Amino acid sequence: MKRLLLDTHIFLAPDIYIPQQRQRHHIESRALDEENARNLVKLPTLHKDPFDRMLICQAIRHDLTLASTDDAVRAYSTYVTVTP
């Protein structure tokens, strides 16, 4: 299993590190569900990456802002707020 190196040089497994960082930065976890998958077919094909497209669908459904420097993701700015 890969480990992540923190500023303190302590190695933590992702199953420990990720929840800690999510809590530290007040980030909510969102599940991928059928509603998001159904909305995927309604989304114009401006970007071919399926993972990014699912993130866009979630952001639209839950009225979230996406943080991305990816121009292909930013192409969806008429559908969702995208910040650099």
Secondary structure as GFF3:
##gff-version 3
##sequence-region A 1 84
A	DSSP	beta_strand	4	5	.	.	.	ID=ss1
A	DSSP	beta_strand	11	12	.	.	.	ID=ss2
A	DSSP	alpha_helix	14	24	.	.	.	ID=ss3
A	DSSP	alpha_helix	34	40	.	.	.	ID=ss4
A	DSSP	alpha_helix	50	61	.	.	.	ID=ss5
A	DSSP	beta_strand	65	67	.	.	.	ID=ss6
A	DSSP	alpha_helix	71	74	.	.	.	ID=ss7
A	DSSP	beta_strand	81	83	.	.	.	ID=ss8
###
